Amino acid sequence: MTHQEVLERFPILKPWFAGLPEELHGVYTLRELPERYLIHQKDSPLDRVGVLCEGGLRVINEFASGNAIMIEHTGPVDFIGDVTVLAGRPRVSVTIETRLPSTVLFFTRADFEFWMERDPHLVREMARKVADKLYQSSYGRGKELFYSSPRRLMEYLLRETAGAAGSVRLPATRQQMAEELGMSLKTVDRTVVKLREQGLLTVERGKLCLSPEQRARMTQALSEEPAPSSGFGRR
C-alpha cells in the first residue's frame, strides 16, 4: 500500500502526517492486529514506534508480584512508544496491548526520531497529547484511596454500558476489571456479590449483566453517596 493510499484509507492521519519527510513515505509497516495482541512488554527495548489508525489500546502497569493495573484506554490517533522516545529512555515503562482489533503503522525508532527532528508540528502535537494524558491521570488520581469499591465498580459499569438501549452483558472478565480499577480480584468479587445482593446487577455464566432499570438505580445510588472528605482545609 502506498503512502497516498494509506492516507486515503485513514484520513484521520492527514493532519499528523502533513510534515512527514518524503524519505519516510512508505517505509513504515501497516499491521492488522487482533484483540489482546501484545505490542510492547514492560521493560522491553523500544525498537519500533507505532501510530494507532483504528481500534483501541490498553496501557497496563505490571509488577513483579504478578499484580497489574490499567493506566488508560486509548483510541486513534495515538502513538505507541511516544513517551519513551520523548524521555530518551531505551525501554518501555508499561505494557501495551490491543483491546480491540486494531490497525497500526510501525516505524523503526530511528525513522520516527528522524521524523521528529524534521517536523516541529509533530513534536508539538505529541507533547500536547502526552500533557493531556498527564492531565487526565492527575485529575483522577487518588480515587482508589478515597472512593469506596462499590462506587468505583458502579462508575466503571455505567461507563462501559453508556449509550446502551437495552440490557447489556459485559464481555470483560473480573480480572480485567480488577486491572482497570486497581483493585485485587478478591475485592472485585466481594463487590460484585454486594451489588448483586442489592439488585443492582445480575450474573450470567460468570459475566456481569445490567438492565436499563439497574443502570438507572446505579446512577441514583451514586448521586446519593456523599463525596469523600480528604481532610484538607481542616483546622
LINURTA-V44443 format. One record per backbone hydrogen bond with DSSP energy under -0.5 kcal/mol. NH is the residue of the N-H (numbers start at 1). CO is the residue of the C=O. Records with the same first field share a line. If there is no record, write none. Layout:
NH->CO  CO
//
This chain:
6->2
7->3
8->4
9->5
10->6
13->10
14->11
16->13
17->13
18->14
20->17
24->21
25->22
27->24
28->24
29->106
31->29  104
33->31  102
36->98
37->34
39->37  96
40->96
43->92
44->41
46->90
47->45
49->107
50->80
51->105
52->78
53->51  103
54->103
57->74
58->97
59->72
60->58  95
61->69
62->60
63->67
66->63
69->61
70->179
71->59
72->59
74->57
76->55
77->52
78->52
80->50
81->79
85->81
86->82
87->83
88->84  85
89->84
92->44
95->60
96->40
97->58
98->37
99->56
100->56
102->33
103->54
104->31
105->51
106->29
107->49
109->47
112->108
113->109
114->110
115->111
116->112
117->113
118->114  115
119->115  116
123->119
124->120
125->121
126->122
127->123
128->124
129->125
130->126
131->127
132->128
133->129
134->130
135->131
136->132
137->133
138->134
139->135
140->136
141->137
143->140
145->142
146->142
147->143
152->148
153->149
154->150
155->151
156->152
157->153
158->154
159->155
160->156
161->157
162->159
164->161
168->210
170->168  208
177->173
178->174
179->175
180->176
181->177
182->178
183->178
188->184
189->185
190->186
191->187
192->188
193->189
194->190
195->191
196->192
197->193
198->194
199->196
200->195
201->195
202->209
204->207
207->204
209->202
210->168
215->211
216->212
217->213
218->214
219->215
220->216
221->217
222->218
223->219
224->220
225->221
234->231
//
